[in-house]
Amino acid sequence: MTTVFDSTKTVKTELGKQNYIASDEIATIVYLAQKLGKPLLAEGPAGVGKTELAKAIAAATGRELIRLQCYEGLDESKALYEWEYSKQLLYTQLLRDKLNDTLGKAESLSEAADKLAKEEDVFFSTRFLLQRPLLKAILSETPTVLLIDEIDRADAEFEAFLLEILSDFQVSVPELGTLAAKHRPFVVLTSNNTRELSEALKRRCLYLFVDYPTLQEELAVVHLKVPNLNPKLAQQAVEFVQRLRKADMRKSPSISETLDWANALVALNATNLDKDVLEDTLSVLLKHEADLQKAKRQLMSPPQNPKQRPPADDFGRFSGN
């Protein structure tokens, strides 16, 4: 049974039951996307919970989550449908005798072709249609959540192809005609903002920018997801991650990496963020060698002269006190 969000408060409550802490803005946009029947475009840095939002919406509403992972070179056949030619061939072989009987009664090639044409519906029907995520969401017998993940990784041509789908929720299959959605899916598109999306796509969506959380927001997530982490250590860890994000790193740690680090601290039975713990676990947060070396230099060997201290927006030395 599917659930309908009847207010922004309901959105926050139901997403909270799925361990997703939604801000007022997120709850409002999710509610409006459902109410207005428009796709939701969630944009922001990688790892801030955009995909998790779609998963939480699906779980909270009791809908099946259908995910289309985008990548460079993605085309219609991989996203929409393909004909199962091997299955069609198998059916043709199995029905060979029946076809011979049907065509054998024809008195000319033209008549045989006409008889064969009448049987096309047998071989070009939904039984041979291999449904990819977009068509699966459209033809689903029950309401779904369609996640089009990392749309910015796909080509602009594929983005243009999506426009008709997102406007009318129907597709044209030459052999079958127009297939319209039985239930309008709740569509969530995510983008890591690696390229600018078209204005045409954005017009069709409600826009939501999901940024890195504040210290208190991230601390709440850590308490929720890693309840075994000592509260004092959780505070230290989140403060440290927040400092890292203010530094000029090639790749700032995401929320998922914060949670990985929190779980690692629990696994190591850490009680304090001392120098050894930081050195041994820093690679859980930072995934580029240059970032690791920069962090270790500034963490382990900070300038001793007060006049040479790092600027206020850098993370400097973290003592763990």
ROVOKE-131177 format. One record per residue: x, y, z of N, C-alpha, C in turn; residue in one letter. Coordinates in steps of 0.02 Angstrom, whole numbers, padded with zeros to 5 digits, always signed. Atoms other than C-alpha are relative to their C-alpha. Layout:
# ROVOKE-131177
XYZXYZXYZA ...
***
This chain:
# ROVOKE-131177
+00042-00060+00000+00000+00000+00000+00044+00062+00000M -00041-00060+00004+00070+00169-00049-00027+00054+00047T +00017-00055-00045+00072+00319+00067+00006+00066-00037T -00001-00066+00031+00035+00497+00015+00021+00051+00052V -00020-00054-00044+00122+00646+00093-00055+00053-00001F +00055-00049+00000-00022+00759+00149+00020+00067+00028D -00025-00064-00025+00087+00897+00223+00076-00004+00004S -00073+00000-00008+00268+00951+00242+00020-00033+00066T -00014+00032-00064+00259+00893+00422+00000-00076-00008K +00003+00072+00013+00210+00719+00362+00063-00023-00036T -00061+00017+00036+00358+00720+00243+00058-00008+00050V -00055+00003-00049+00480+00757+00386-00007-00061+00045K +00012+00056-00045+00400+00627+00498+00014-00067-00034T -00007+00063+00035+00394+00488+00368+00072-00012-00023E -00071+00008+00019+00570+00521+00303+00042-00014+00061L -00035+00013-00062+00629+00524+00482-00004-00073+00021G +00008+00072-00016+00561+00348+00505+00048-00042-00042K -00048+00035+00043+00679+00299+00364+00072+00022+00014Q -00066-00024-00021+00826+00377+00457+00028+00053-00047N -00022-00056+00041+00831+00525+00338-00024+00064+00033Y +00017-00062-00033+00837+00694+00424-00010+00054-00053I +00016-00049+00052+00749+00817+00308-00007+00069+00030A +00008-00070-00021+00765+01004+00326-00069+00024-00021S +00065-00028+00020+00611+01116+00308-00003+00009-00075D -00001-00011+00072+00665+01158+00131-00010-00065-00038E +00006+00065+00034+00685+00976+00080-00071-00027+00007I +00068+00025-00011+00518+00929+00158-00051+00038-00043A +00046-00040+00040+00431+01072+00067+00003-00019-00074T -00008+00016+00072+00503+01031-00105-00026-00070-00015I +00025+00068+00010+00465+00845-00085-00076+00000-00001V +00073-00004-00003+00286+00885-00036-00029+00031-00064Y +00024-00034+00059+00264+01005-00182+00009-00043-00063L -00012+00044+00058+00340+00882-00306-00055-00052-00006A +00055+00048+00001+00210+00754-00256-00066+00035-00017Q +00063-00035+00008+00068+00880-00249-00010+00025-00072K +00005-00029+00067+00106+00960-00418+00016-00051-00055L -00016+00051+00049+00160+00799-00502+00060+00018-00044G -00059-00021+00038+00327+00873-00556+00062-00038+00023K -00063+00031-00020+00499+00792-00557+00039+00045+00048P -00042-00036-00048+00619+00843-00419+00072-00006-00023L -00071-00001+00019+00795+00894-00472+00041+00020+00061L -00042-00012-00058+00916+00879-00325+00072+00007-00023A -00068-00014+00023+01084+00959-00361+00044+00017+00060E -00045-00016-00055+01237+00976-00251+00062-00044-00003G -00062+00040-00001+01408+00903-00207-00015-00074+00007P +00008+00072-00007+01433+00716-00216+00000-00020+00074A -00001+00028-00067+01391+00621-00058-00037+00040+00053G +00037-00038-00050+01270+00743+00025-00069-00028+00013V +00063+00033-00015+01122+00625+00023-00055+00007-00051G +00051-00009+00052+01033+00659-00142-00032-00067-00019K +00025+00066+00017+01018+00476-00190-00038-00030+00059T +00033+00027-00059+00973+00430-00012-00069+00031+00009E +00065-00032-00003+00830+00555-00022-00051-00039-00041L +00045+00038+00043+00753+00459-00167-00017-00068+00032A +00011+00065-00033+00775+00294-00074-00047+00008+00059K +00042-00012-00059+00695+00368+00082-00072+00014-00022A +00067-00015+00025+00547+00435-00019-00035-00065-00020I +00029+00063+00021+00519+00263-00096-00020-00043+00060A +00016+00041-00059+00527+00175+00072-00057+00030+00040A +00051-00033-00040+00418+00306+00158-00069-00006-00032A +00064+00003+00035+00282+00296+00024-00020-00071-00019T +00016+00068+00016+00290+00109+00001+00002-00015-00075G -00006+00010+00072+00335+00125-00183+00064-00037-00018R -00060+00032+00025+00457+00022-00283+00048+00054-00025E -00050-00046+00026+00619+00116-00319+00030-00029-00064L -00030+00019+00063+00672+00105-00501+00055+00050-00016I -00059-00045+00006+00846+00174-00530+00032-00005-00069R -00037-00004+00062+00926+00231-00691+00066+00036+00016L -00065-00030-00013+01112+00260-00663+00027+00028-00065Q -00023-00032+00062+01174+00385-00792+00076-00004-00006C -00071+00001+00015+01344+00380-00875+00010+00026-00071Y -00015-00025+00067+01431+00449-01029-00013-00053-00052E +00015+00048+00052+01365+00364-01184-00066-00037+00010G +00065+00031-00012+01199+00311-01107-00048+00020-00056L +00047-00016+00055+01069+00298-01247-00069-00027+00016D +00070+00018-00011+00884+00264-01268-00009-00075+00012E +00010+00072-00006+00903+00076-01286+00018-00025+00070S -00019+00020-00068+00990+00061-01118-00045+00029+00053K +00043-00033-00050+00868+00177-01031-00073-00016-00009A +00071+00007+00015+00703+00137-01116-00020-00072-00013L +00017+00070+00015+00688-00034-01199+00045-00027-00055Y -00032+00035+00055+00765-00162-01313-00044-00059-00018E +00035+00061+00021+00690-00302-01416+00045-00060+00015W -00037+00061-00014+00742-00476-01359+00001-00044-00062E -00002+00034+00065+00793-00539-01530+00013-00075+00008Y -00014+00071-00010+00860-00704-01463-00064-00038+00019S +00063+00030-00020+00691-00740-01384-00048-00004-00059K +00042+00001+00060+00601-00692-01544+00021-00058-00047Q -00026+00053+00043+00714-00811-01640-00019-00069+00027L +00019+00064-00031+00680-00951-01516-00073-00015-00014L +00071+00010+00013+00492-00927-01535-00011-00018-00074Y +00007+00014+00071+00511-00926-01724+00018-00073-00015T -00021+00069+00011+00603-01092-01719-00052-00049+00028Q +00049+00045-00031+00476-01170-01601-00066-00001-00038L +00064-00005+00036+00331-01110-01708+00009-00011-00075L -00016+00007+00071+00413-01157-01872-00053-00040-00038R +00049+00042+00034+00289-01294-01914-00066+00038-00010D +00062-00038+00006+00142-01181-01878+00005+00054-00053K -00010-00050+00051+00216-01044-01987-00001-00031-00069L +00000+00034+00065+00246-01167-02127-00071-00017-00022N +00069+00015+00017+00065-01221-02119-00037+00062-00023D +00034-00062+00017+00006-01041-02125+00023+00026-00067T -00026-00028+00062+00120-00986-02265-00007-00048-00059L +00005+00050+00054+00105-01148-02362-00065+00004-00037G +00065-00006+00032-00076-01110-02401-00004+00060-00048K -00001-00059+00044-00027-00950-02492+00015-00022-00071A -00009+00017+00070-00035-00956-02680+00053+00042-00034E -00052-00042+00029+00095-00820-02710+00043+00029+00056S -00044-00032-00049+00240-00732-02624-00034+00059+00033L +00035-00059-00026+00132-00577-02606-00051-00020+00052S +00050+00023-00048-00005-00674-02518+00035-00026+00063E -00037+00025-00058+00124-00759-02406+00025+00057+00043A -00024-00059-00037+00196-00590-02359-00057+00032+00039A +00058-00029-00034+00022-00527-02318-00020-00042+00061D +00016+00044-00056-00012-00679-02209+00050+00008+00057K -00052-00008-00050+00155-00656-02121-00008+00066+00037L +00009-00066-00031+00118-00472-02090-00054-00002+00053A +00054+00005-00048-00042-00521-02001+00022-00031+00066K -00025+00034-00060+00062-00622-01878+00053+00040+00037E -00054-00040-00031+00183-00481-01835-00014+00015+00073E +00016-00016-00069+00089-00443-01676+00023-00055+00048D -00023+00055-00042+00142-00613-01612+00073+00010+00020V -00073-00006-00011+00327-00572-01628+00021+00069+00022F -00015-00067-00025+00320-00386-01590-00054+00019+00050F +00046-00013-00055+00227-00381-01426+00040+00010+00063S -00035-00015-00063+00268-00337-01247+00037-00061+00028T -00034+00059-00026+00321-00518-01216+00073-00002-00022R -00069-00002+00025+00479-00483-01317+00034+00067+00015F -00026-00066-00015+00505-00307-01249+00039-00002+00065L -00042+00000-00060+00650-00297-01127-00003+00070+00030L +00011-00065-00030+00601-00155-01013+00061+00024+00038Q -00052-00033-00038+00739-00038-00956-00034+00047+00051R +00032-00037-00056+00711+00079-00805-00055+00049-00019P +00051-00049+00017+00614+00217-00894-00066-00032-00020L +00062+00033+00021+00489+00102-00978-00030-00041+00057L +00025+00038-00058+00477-00006-00822-00041+00045+00046K +00036-00047-00043+00424+00147-00722-00066+00021-00031A +00061-00021+00035+00297+00197-00854-00053-00055+00000I +00048+00055+00007+00217+00025-00871-00015-00035+00066L +00012+00033-00064+00220-00021-00687-00074+00001+00019S +00070+00005-00021+00053-00081-00621-00013+00037+00066E +00007-00037-00063+00086+00011-00456+00044+00062-00003T -00041-00061-00001+00155+00185-00418+00072-00014+00020P -00072+00011-00012+00344+00196-00417+00035+00066+00015T -00046-00057-00003+00487+00314-00375+00054-00014-00052V -00050+00007+00052+00597+00338-00528+00060+00045+00016L -00061-00038-00015+00775+00390-00483+00044+00001-00062L -00047-00009+00056+00876+00460-00628+00063+00031+00031I -00057-00019-00041+01043+00466-00541+00058+00027-00041D -00058-00033+00031+01186+00583-00590-00013+00015-00074E +00019-00018+00068+01100+00652-00745+00055+00041-00033I -00053-00041+00029+01248+00770-00768+00055-00042-00032D -00050+00044+00032+01356+00619-00817-00022-00021-00070R +00025+00019+00067+01245+00582-00968+00013+00056-00050A -00011-00049+00053+01265+00671-01134-00060+00047-00005D +00054-00049+00009+01163+00825-01178-00055-00029-00045A +00050+00030+00044+01077+00722-01314-00049-00044+00040E +00044+00043-00041+01010+00599-01185-00044+00044+00044F +00039-00047-00040+00955+00744-01076-00059+00027-00040E +00054-00025+00043+00854+00811-01223-00053-00054-00011A +00047+00056+00008+00777+00639-01249-00047-00006+00060F +00040+00006-00061+00715+00642-01069-00058+00050+00003L +00049-00053-00006+00613+00800-01097-00071-00024-00014L +00067+00025+00016+00466+00711-01180-00025-00047+00055E +00019+00047-00052+00467+00575-01048-00024+00037+00062I +00017-00036-00061+00463+00700-00905-00061+00045-00009L +00058-00042+00012+00328+00805-00988-00065-00040-00003S +00061+00037+00014+00204+00672-01042-00003-00069+00032D -00004+00067-00028+00262+00512-00958-00031-00052-00047F +00020+00049+00050+00233+00416-01118+00057-00008-00050Q -00052+00013+00050+00344+00338-01250-00032-00031-00062V +00025+00029+00063+00319+00289-01431+00045-00058-00020S -00035+00058+00025+00369+00114-01483-00028-00014-00069V +00026+00005+00069+00354+00103-01674-00043-00061-00012P +00037+00061+00014+00294-00077-01673-00063-00007+00043E +00056+00007-00046+00170-00052-01530-00043+00062+00008L +00036-00062-00009+00118+00130-01535+00022+00037+00063G -00017-00041-00059+00113+00251-01388-00019-00037+00064T +00011+00032-00064+00131+00179-01214+00001+00054+00054L +00007-00053-00050+00068+00296-01078+00005-00030+00070A -00009+00023-00069+00104+00285-00892-00067-00018+00031A +00060+00020-00036-00025+00189-00792-00005+00038+00066K -00004-00040-00060+00032+00280-00636+00060+00048-00009H -00053-00049+00008+00133+00441-00642+00053-00011+00054R -00051+00013-00051+00298+00401-00556+00023+00064+00035P -00032-00055-00036+00376+00512-00424+00073+00000-00024F -00066-00001+00032+00533+00564-00518+00049+00043+00041V -00054-00037-00032+00694+00616-00431+00061-00004-00045V -00062-00004+00038+00842+00673-00536+00054+00027+00047L -00055-00028-00040+01011+00700-00453+00055+00023-00047T -00056-00027+00038+01158+00800-00515+00055+00022+00048S -00057-00023-00039+01332+00826-00444+00029+00065-00026N -00019-00066+00027+01343+00986-00545+00067-00001-00036N -00062+00004+00038+01487+00925-00653-00006+00036-00067T +00012-00040+00060+01408+01012-00802-00067+00035+00009R +00062-00039-00004+01270+01139-00826-00056-00037-00036E +00058+00032+00031+01101+01060-00859-00040+00052-00040L +00037-00045+00044+00986+01134-00991-00057+00035+00037S +00056-00037-00030+00857+01265-00947-00066-00037-00013E +00061+00037+00016+00726+01157-01033-00013-00055+00052A +00008+00052-00051+00758+01016-00909-00019+00030+00067L +00013-00031-00065+00760+01131-00759-00071+00028+00003K +00068-00027+00000+00594+01210-00812-00051-00054+00018R +00047+00054-00012+00511+01041-00800+00003-00028+00071R -00012+00028-00067+00573+01010-00623-00007+00052+00055C -00009-00041-00059+00563+01079-00449+00072-00008+00022L -00073+00001-00012+00740+01126-00401+00015+00000+00075Y -00022+00004-00070+00825+01081-00237+00075-00005+00001L -00073+00004-00008+01005+01121-00195+00015-00030+00068F -00018+00034-00062+01073+01001-00065+00074+00011+00013V -00070-00017-00016+01232+01067+00015+00024-00043+00058D -00027+00033-00059+01347+00998+00148-00039+00024+00062Y +00039-00019-00059+01257+00999+00316+00040+00045+00047P -00034-00037-00053+01295+01118+00458+00027-00049+00052T -00028+00043-00051+01389+01052+00608-00054-00036+00039L +00053+00030-00039+01230+01021+00707-00040-00051-00041Q +00037+00046+00043+01142+00939+00559+00040-00065-00010E -00042+00059+00011+01289+00823+00525+00008-00041+00064E -00005+00035-00064+01307+00782+00710-00063-00041+00013L +00062+00037-00008+01124+00731+00713-00001-00062-00043A -00003+00057+00044+01153+00616+00565+00046-00054+00029V -00048+00047-00030+01304+00536+00651-00032-00035+00060V +00033+00030-00058+01205+00509+00812-00053-00051-00023H +00053+00044+00024+01065+00429+00710+00028-00063-00032L -00027+00057+00040+01171+00318+00597+00052-00040+00038K -00054+00035-00037+01314+00275+00717-00012+00012+00075V +00018-00013-00069+01232+00271+00889+00052-00024+00051P -00049+00027-00046+01377+00173+00966+00061+00045+00009N -00057-00046-00007+01500+00317+00942-00009+00045+00060L +00001-00043-00060+01542+00409+01102-00020+00072-00020N +00023-00068+00019+01451+00579+01098+00056+00051-00004P -00055-00048+00001+01610+00675+01140+00043-00010-00062K -00040+00015+00059+01706+00586+01004-00037+00018-00064L +00041-00019+00058+01562+00613+00882+00005+00075-00012A -00006-00073+00006+01571+00800+00917+00068+00019-00029Q -00068-00013+00025+01760+00801+00888+00006-00019-00073Q -00006+00024+00068+01744+00700+00729-00035+00046-00050A +00037-00044+00045+01611+00810+00651+00032+00068-00005V -00036-00064+00002+01704+00969+00699+00060-00005-00046E -00059+00010+00042+01858+00898+00614-00019-00003-00073F +00023+00005+00070+01763+00853+00455-00021+00069-00026V +00020-00067+00020+01688+01027+00451+00061+00044-00016Q -00061-00038+00014+01864+01101+00460+00031-00022-00066R -00027+00024+00063+01921+00990+00318-00037+00030-00060L +00039-00026+00057+01780+01053+00207+00014+00073-00013R -00016-00071+00010+01835+01233+00233+00069+00008-00030K -00066-00003+00029+02009+01190+00172-00004-00010-00076A -00002+00004+00073+02061+01193-00010+00020-00071-00021D -00013+00070+00017+02047+01006-00042-00024-00015-00070M +00023+00021+00066+02031+00921-00209-00069-00031+00005R +00065+00031-00011+01885+00820-00141-00016+00001+00075K +00021-00004-00070+01800+00866+00022-00036-00064+00021S +00035+00061-00022+01736+00721+00128-00075+00009-00002P +00073-00001+00004+01554+00679+00099-00030-00023+00066S +00034+00025-00060+01424+00635+00230+00011-00075+00008I -00010+00073-00004+01443+00451+00185+00070-00016+00025S -00068+00011-00025+01630+00465+00218+00006+00018+00073E +00003-00015-00072+01595+00548+00385-00026-00060+00038T +00029+00058-00033+01487+00399+00429+00047-00060-00001L -00050+00053+00003+01620+00277+00369+00054+00010+00053D -00052-00016-00049+01746+00366+00479-00026-00011+00071W +00030+00011-00066+01628+00364+00628-00003-00075+00016A +00002+00073-00010+01604+00176+00605+00070-00028+00011N -00069+00022-00009+01792+00155+00591+00025+00015+00070A -00019-00019-00068+01818+00247+00755-00031-00048+00051L +00032+00048-00044+01693+00131+00838+00035-00067-00004V -00033+00065+00009+01778-00023+00763+00069-00001+00034A -00067-00004-00031+01947+00037+00830-00003+00014+00075L +00009-00016-00071+01873+00073+01002+00036+00065+00020N -00033-00064-00013+01943+00250+00988-00039+00039+00053A +00032-00041-00052+01908+00365+01136+00015+00074-00010T -00019-00069+00009+01993+00523+01075+00034+00008-00068N -00033-00012+00064+02053+00601+00912+00071+00024+00011L -00070-00018-00009+02238+00598+00954+00037-00006-00067D -00041-00002+00061+02380+00610+00829+00002-00068-00035K -00006+00067+00029+02396+00422+00803-00065-00021-00035D +00065+00018+00029+02210+00395+00771-00011+00038-00065V +00009-00040+00060+02205+00538+00647+00044-00024-00058L -00046+00023+00052+02359+00477+00552-00023-00066-00030E +00018+00067+00023+02294+00299+00543-00067-00003-00037D +00068+00004+00029+02116+00340+00489-00016+00055-00049T +00015-00057+00042+02132+00497+00385-00020-00020-00071L +00016+00022+00068+02122+00397+00222-00072-00023-00007S +00072+00015+00005+01943+00350+00266-00039+00061-00023V +00032-00063+00017+01898+00533+00243+00024+00029-00066L -00029-00031+00059+02016+00589+00105+00026-00053-00047L -00014+00052+00049+02037+00488-00054+00050+00020-00054K -00052-00022+00047+02174+00585-00144+00065+00011+00039H -00065-00004-00034+02358+00576-00100+00019+00072+00017E -00017-00070-00012+02381+00764-00117-00038+00027+00060A +00040-00023-00058+02239+00795+00007+00026-00031+00064D -00027+00033-00060+02311+00668+00129+00064+00033+00023L -00064-00031-00019+02484+00745+00124-00010+00071+00026Q +00013-00068-00023+02416+00921+00141-00030-00001+00070K +00031+00004-00066+02308+00872+00289+00050-00021+00053A -00049+00023-00049+02451+00780+00375+00051+00054+00015K -00047-00054-00013+02569+00926+00352-00029+00052+00047R +00030-00054-00040+02449+01051+00426-00024-00026+00067Q +00023+00029-00063+02386+00932+00560+00058-00016+00046L -00054+00026-00041+02549+00859+00619+00058+00048+00009M -00056-00048-00005+02670+01002+00586-00025+00071-00013S +00026-00067+00011+02575+01166+00604+00053+00053+00012P -00048-00054-00012+02671+01332+00600+00004+00016+00075P -00010-00013-00071+02746+01368+00770-00004+00075+00017Q +00002-00072-00010+02759+01556+00748-00073+00024-00005N +00070-00023+00002+02589+01633+00794-00016+00043-00061P +00012-00043+00058+02611+01758+00651-00008-00040-00064K +00004+00042+00060+02621+01611+00529-00057-00051+00004Q +00054+00047-00007+02466+01521+00588-00045+00000-00063R +00045+00003+00059+02346+01461+00452-00058+00048+00009P +00058-00044-00004+02201+01575+00411-00058-00033+00036P +00055+00025-00041+02040+01557+00510-00042-00052-00036A +00042+00047+00034+01954+01460+00372+00036-00066-00015D -00035+00063+00008+02088+01325+00371-00011-00042+00063D +00015+00041-00058+02082+01178+00491+00055-00001+00052F -00054-00003-00049+02254+01200+00571+00010-00065+00037G -00012+00060-00039+02301+01079+00707-00063-00018+00039R +00058+00023-00039+02166+00973+00789+00025-00042+00057F -00028+00034-00058+02213+00920+00964-00046-00054+00026S +00048+00048-00025+02054+00823+01002-00021+00014+00072G +00020-00017-00069+02032+00911+01170-00070+00029+00001N 
***
